[in-house]
Amino acid sequence: METPAPEAPVTQLLARARAGDAQAMSAAYAAVYEELKRTARLQLRRMRDDFQTTALVNEAYLKLGGAQLAANDRNHLLALSARAMRQVLVDDARMRKSDKRGNGQDALTLSAIDMDAGNRAAVDVLALDELLQSLHRADERAAQIVELRYFGGYEETEIAEMLGITDRTVRRDWRKARAFLLAEMGT
């Protein structure tokens, strides 16, 4: 795995972007671009979708508002990007679902509510989005952990660093979130 770029330069670039420097946001995004591509690649491999990695990263950037993005630091930028990737995939799933012809395609599914066990449940991306919205209402941090872990592909230690909490708290919230999601799915 590639070593992430130091946080300070990205944080400085984001501060310049918030101050009105139009090129700074592009430079900050470019600094984390390879990590975002890795995240997108993992997500798309899990989904077996025909979305291109670069297209997902670029669509997420556009979804974030590009130069108008007001991320505070590198971790915040990565978390916002993971959320934007989720939104892009949800929008794509909605578009596919609303397509009257269907083109004979199978439903877009995600596999990973039970990521720790070898058997991965297939979950429709729209259903997962609704479940995450319910979880967000019940426990915002747990929903953010699911989003970062599932859509961002981040490990527990990375999530703990991003959210400023301990690994143990991430594991506890992850277990709680999985239990909530499985209960909501009726499993």
N, C-alpha and C positions, 0 to 999 in steps of 0.2 A: 504494500500500500504506500502511496506517495505521502511524503511528509507535508502536512499543511503549511502554507505560507505563514510567516509571522503575522500576528494580529495587528501590531502597531501600524505598519504602513497602510493596511486596509482601513483601519480605524481613522487614520489621518486623512486618507483619501475621502472617506465618507463625511468627515467633518468639513472638508473643503467643498464637497458636493452640496451639503446642507447650506453652506455659505454662498452658494450660487455658482461655483465652478462647474460648468457643464461637462468638461472632459473628465473631471475627477470621478464621477459615478461610473463612467465607462471603464476607467482604469481600475477602480475597485472591483467591479464585476469581472474584469479580465484577470485580476489577481486570484480570484476564486473559481474561475471558469473550469479548470481541469477537475477540481473537486466536485463541482456541480455536474459535470459530464459523467464522472464516476457514479455519483448518486443517481442520475437519470438512467444510466446503463443498468445498474442494479435493479432499479424499479421496473424498467421495461422488460428486462429478462424475466423477472418474477411474474409479470403480467402476460408475457408472450404477445405483446401488442406490436403492431406494425408501425407505430410511431417511431421516428428517428430520434436518436439521443440528442443530437445537436438541435433539432427542431423543438424538442421538449424544453431544453435549456433556454433557447431563444424565446419561445412562447412564454415561458415563466418570467423572463426578463421584461417582456412587453406587458405581461399581466401585472407585474410589480410597478409599472409606470415608468420604467427606464430611468431617465435622469431625475425624475421627480421623487424617487424613492428616498425615504428619510431613515435609513437604517443607522443605528447607533454605533455598531462595531461589527467585526467580522462574524461573530457568532449570531448576531441579530440578522445580518444579511443572509447567512446560510439557513437560518430558521424561516425567514420570510420567503426564501427561495423554495424551500421544501413545501411550504403552504401553497405557494403559487403553482408548483408542479402538480400538487393535488388538485387545485382548481382547474388547471388546464386539462387534466385527465378526466375530471368530472364533467367539464363542459363538452369534451369530446364524446364521452359516454352518453350524455344527454342528446347530443346531436345524432349519434348512431341510433339511439333508442327512438328518436322522433322520426327517423327516416322511414317513410311509409313502405318502401320496397324492401328494406332490410338487406338487400344484396346477398341474401343467403348466409350472412355472417353469423357466427356464434356470438352470444352475449359476451361483452367485455367483462372479464373477471379478474379479481385480485386474489392472491393466495398468501395468507400470512397471519391471520388473527392468532393462530396457534403456531407461531413461527418456531418456538423452542422445541416442540415435539416434531418428529419427523413427518407426521402426516399433516399436510397443509390443507385447510378448508378453503374451498373456492367461494369467494364472496363477490357479489356484484358491486362494482365501484360506486354505483348510486346508492345502494343499500349501505355500503360502508360509510359513505359521506353522511347519510342520515344518522347512522349510529354514532359517528364522531360528533355530529351536532348535538345529539342527546347527551353524550358523554361530556361534551364541553359545558353544557348547562349544569351537569352534576358535579364535574371536577375539571376545571379548566387546565390545571397542570397535567393531569393524567392524559387528557386529550392531546395536549401539546407533545407529550412523550410519545404517544402512539403515532402522531403525525411525523415527528422527527425520526422515529425508529422505522416506521413502515414506509412513508413516502420519502423521507430523507435518507434512509439506509444507514443511519448513524448507530454506533455502538453505545452501550450504556455509559461508558466513561466519557465519550464525546458529548452525549446528551447532558450528563451531569455538569460538565464544564460549561456548556452553552447556557444552561439554566441557572448555574451558580448553586447547585445542590449536590448532595453526596451521591455516590454510586448506589449506596444502600437505599436511599430515597427513590432513586430512579427505578430500581428493581421492585420495591414495594408498590410504587404507583403503577408500574407496568403490570404486575400481577393483578392489582385491583382493576385496572382498565380492561385487561383481558377477561376477567370474571364478569365485569359489567357488560362488555360487548357480547360475550357468549350467552349471558342470561337474556339480553335483549334479542338475540337471534333465536332464542328458544332452544338452545342446545343443551 
